[in-house]
Amino acid sequence: MSDQLVTEILTELEALRLIDPHTHINPLSAASATLADILGYHYYTELAHSAGLAKDRIEEPGIDPREKVRRLVPWLATIENTAQYSWLLEMCRVFFNFQENRVTTDNWESLYEASLKKMQSPDWEQQVLQISGLDQVYLTNDFDDPLSGFDTAFYIPCLRTDDLVFHLTRPEVRARLQKCVQQTPTTASQFREALGKLFEHFTGNNARACAISLPPSFSPKSVSDDSAAAILAKVWSGEELSDGEAAVLSCFVFWCLAEKCAEYRLPFDLMIGVNRRVFEAGVYQGQDLYDKRVSLIQYKALFNAFPQVTFPVSVLSETSNQELVSYAWIFPNVVTNGHWWYSNIPVFIEKDTRARLQAVPKTKQIGYYSDM
């Protein structure tokens, strides 16, 4: 490919307006306030911790933002080879007019001051959105989020359901659900009614998707109301569930969510293959790791049972991507979705995207999301 053709393609791509279909942005405070908000993102704290910076130096309670940056900067030299470091440099150049080739102990303070001045601009958030070319940002919202105080036409709500599916046994999650729906759903029908209230609230505030991250062991299946009723009654009475009962409860809740997605015509975003708290001493959001011992055959019953629900699927390994390409090739309701977490590295993205472009209809591909 000639340099001229590369330039022409890049020019067209850079002119596109973008929708970011999966983020963790707080719409009430969307823009970074200091450089610590950027360097404190888990991509950088994970790498600094991996390279040797002690966790308590990163996560000291009440640490001043400037001091946090001062502690992290010396460790940037150890990650100059990474894609994440290149992203940091590009952000600093584009948004803060940083002209040097490295962020070092000698120049970080001037960068900090320049970034602080920029971030204190009244229109800082709009500057970021305009330069980034973003027209919409999809959020990750807890099921009891009031969804108020922000523009839901730009910051699009998305119902995140991990707590409902996997943590309903926790008293605090049940208390949140009770408060949110103003009832105690101890039967299968009552639980569906409670979910209906959540979906009414979310779709009434312009929600456009439901989403969940799933461990490699999860295999969704339909659960009868009778089987679910006994377990729900046990949960709401505060009794401890066996591992088998907890698994049945998760399947019941998940299947009910899929039913509601069908009823309310929402896509159900599935992020598949993550094990939580693998590195128990890791920094915040730096404890979970993917596991390739997962197959989309575990979702066969789901994809067949809900042909009217679109399932944008994210996976974490090369093998899973090849499988996802095949499923999106065959199933009309399976869509390839971005590159999640540890697969969000250019070398993986390039190889996986080539396969998707060569095998999956172009109308069934979500190219990228930031996950920021």
N, C-alpha and C positions, 0 to 999 in steps of 0.2 A: 504494500500500500504506500503510495507516494506521500510526501510531507504535505503537499497541497490538498490531497483528498482527506488526510487526517485533520487538517485545519478546517476544511469545509464541514466535516462531520461534527467536530467539536463545537464549531460556531453555531450550528443548528441545535445541538444538544443544550448548549448553554443558554440559548434563547427560550427554551421551554419553561413554562410555569409549572410548578410542582405541587403535588399533594403528598404529604408524608403520612402514610397510612398506619403507622404504629410508633408512638412516642410515650415517654413518661413525663412530659412537660406538665408543670403546674400552671394552669392558665391564669391563676390569680397573681402569679409572679413569674411570668414566662421567661424573662430575659435574665442573663447572668448579671450579678451586681458587682462582683470582683473577679479577679483572675483565679481566686481560690475556688470559685464555682466551676471553672473549667478544669483546672488541675486536680480538683477534688472529685471529679467524675471517676467512676470506678475503673474505667480503662487505665487511668494513670495511677491511681492508688494501688490497684492490683499489681501492675508491673513494678512499681517502686517497692512494694512489699516483697514481691518475688525476688527482686534484685538485692534485697537485704535491709530495707528501711523497716524498723520495728513498727508493729501495728499501733502501739500506744503513742508513737510519735506522730502518726497520721490522724488518729481519732481521739486525741486528748480532749476531754470535755471542755467546752468554752474557749477553744483555741482561737486566737485572732486570725482573720483571713490572711493578713500579710505574713504572719508567722508561719502559717500552714504552707504558703507558697515558698517561703524561705527554706523550710525543711524539705520540701519535695524537689526543688530545683537541682540540688547537687546530684540527685539520682537520675535526672534526665539524660545525663551522659551515658548511662548504662542502657538506655532504650532508644538511642539514636538510629538504630537499625530497623525499628518497627514502623509499621504503617500508622500506628497511633501517634507516634512522634511527628510524622510528616503531616498528619491532620492538624496537630497543634501548631506547627510552624505556619501552615497555610492560614489557619484562623487568625493568628497573630498578624500576619502580613496583610490579609484582606481587611480585617476589622480595626486593627490598631496601628497600621502603617509601620510594622516592625521590619527593619531592613537587613538585619543580620542573619547569618546562616544557622546559628544555634542560640538557644536560650541557656545562659550560663550564670554562674555565681557573680560574674562581673557586670552583666547587663540586665538581670531580671528586675531590678528595682526601677529602672527607667521604663521598662515594659509595663511593670505594675502600675506606675503612675499614669502612663499614657492610656492604658486600658481603663483605669479608674475614671479618668476624665471623660473618656468616650462613653462609658457605661452610665455616667451620671447625667447624660443628655436626656432631656424630657422625652424625646422621640426615639430613644435607643432601641426599644422593642421593634418599632416599625422599621428602623434602619436594618436590623438583622433580618427581618422578614423580607424586605425588599431586595437586599443584596443576595439573599439565599434563593430568591425566586419562588417563595412559598405562597400558595393561594389558600391552602387548608392544612391544618395539623390535627391528626386524630390522636385522641388522648387515651389514657388508661385510667378508668374511674372505678373506685370501689363501689360495691352494690348500694351502699348507703350515702353516696355522694349527693349533696343537695343540688348540684349542677346549676348553681347560681353565681352571679357576680362576674360572668365572662360572656363573650360573644360566641354562642353555640353554632353560629353559622360559619365561623372561622375555626374555632377550637371545637372539633367535633367529638362529642362524648362517645365512649365505648365502654360497655358493661363488662368489667373484668370479674370473672366468676370463680377464681381459684379458691377463695375462702369458702364459698358455698359448697363446692364439690369436695374439697379435701379437709376442711377445718370446721365443719359444722359441729363436731364433737367438742369444740372449745367453747366454754361458757361465754366468753366475751363476743364471739362471733354470733352465737344465738341471741345474745342480748341486743346486739346491733340490728339483727334481723327483726326481732320483736318490735323494737322501737321504730324501725323503718316502715314496717307494714301494719303495725298496730294490731297484731294478733300473734298467737302461739300456734304454729302449724304442726299439730301432732299427728295428723292423718295425711295420707297421700293426696287426697283431694284438697285439703287445706293448704298443703305445701304448694301445689300447683296454683292455687288461688294467690298465695303469697308471691310466687314468682310472677304471676300476672300483674300484680301491683308494681313490682320492680320494672317490668317491661313497659307498662303504661307510663311510669315516671320517666324512664329513659327515652322512649320513643317520642314522648311529649316534649322532650327537650332536645330533639334533633339527633338522638343517638343513631348511628349508622352501622353498628356492629356489636357483637358479643365476642368475648375472647377468653382464652384460658391457656396456661402452660401445663404440660402434661408429663409425668414421669414415664420412663421407658416401660415400666411394668403395667401400665394402665391399658385395659382392654374394655372399651365401652360395650354395654349390652343392656337390653330392656329388662326391667325388674317389675314383677307384678305388684299391684297395689297392696295385696295382702302381705307379701314378703316385706315391702317397705314399711307398712304400717307398724308392725311390731318393733322394728328398729327405730323408727321415728319416735314412737312412744317412749322407748328406752332412752333415747338421746335427750329428749326434753325433760325426762325425769331426773337427768343427771347421772344415769348409770354409765359405767364404762363399757365400751363395745369391744368385742374380740376383733382381731385383725380381719377375720372373714366378714363379720358384720359391717365393719368400717368400709370394706371394699364394696359390699353390696350397696351401702348407703351412697357412696361416691358414684356408683353406676346409676343409681336411681336419680340422683340430683342432676347428673350430667345429661341423662336421657330426657328428663323433664325440660332442661334448658334447650336441648335440640328441638323439642316439641314447640317451645315458645318461640324459638327462632323461625320455625316454619309458620307459626301463627302470625307473628309480627313481621315476617319477611325481612329478617336480618341475617346477614352472613354470620357464620360462627368461625372465628379465627382460631386455628389450632396450632400451638407451638409445641412441638413434640420432641421428647427425648432428654429432658434435663433431670438430673438427680440433685436434690437440694442438700446443702450442708455436707458436701464431701470433704472440704477442707474446713474443719470446724473452727480453726484458729485464724481463718482468713479475714481480710478487711470487709467492710460493708459491701455487699453484692459481689464479693470475691470468694465465695465459698462453694458455689454450685458448678457442676461440670456435666458435660454431655456424656451419654452412654450409647454406644452404637448397637447395643443388644435390644433393638427395637425394630419392629416391622409394621408397615402400614396394613398388613393383613389383619392386624389387631383391630383395625377400624372398618373392616369389610362390612360388618353388620350395620354400622352407623351410616356409611356412604350409601348402602342399598336401601336403608329404611327411610332416608330423608332426601329423595331426589330433588325436592323443591328448595332445599337449603344449600347455599353456596358455602363451601368449606375452603377458605384460603389456608394453605398448610405451609408451615415453616419447619424445617428440619435442621439438624446440626452436623451431620456427617456426610461424607461423599457417597457412601453406600446408600444412605437414606435419600439423598438427592436423586440418585439413579432410580430408586423405587418411586419417589414422588413424580418424576417425569413420566414414568409408565402409568401411574394412577391418573395423572392429569390428562394423559393421552387418551385413556379409556373412559374414565368417569366424567360425565358432563358437569358434575357439581364439585369437582376437585380442581382447585386453582393453585398454581405455584406462587409462593408469597415470600419475597425478599430473601435476605440472608441474616439469620438470627444469631446474635451473640458471638460465639466462638467461630462461626462460619463467616462472620463479617470482616473478612480479610481478603484483599484483592486477588490473591492467588486462588483462593477457593471460589470467590465470586465469578472470576473469569471462566473457570472450568465448568462450574455448575450452570452458568448462564448460557454458555455455548450449547450444552445439552438441552436446556429448556427451549432455546430459540430454534433448535433444529428438530424438535419432536413435539412441541405443544402448540396448539393454536394461539396465535398472537393476542387474541381477545381474552385469554385465560392466564395472563402473566402479570403479576405485580412485581415490578422490577426491583424496587429497593425501599427500605424504610430505615430511619435513623436509629430507632430504639433508644433515643437520647432522653 
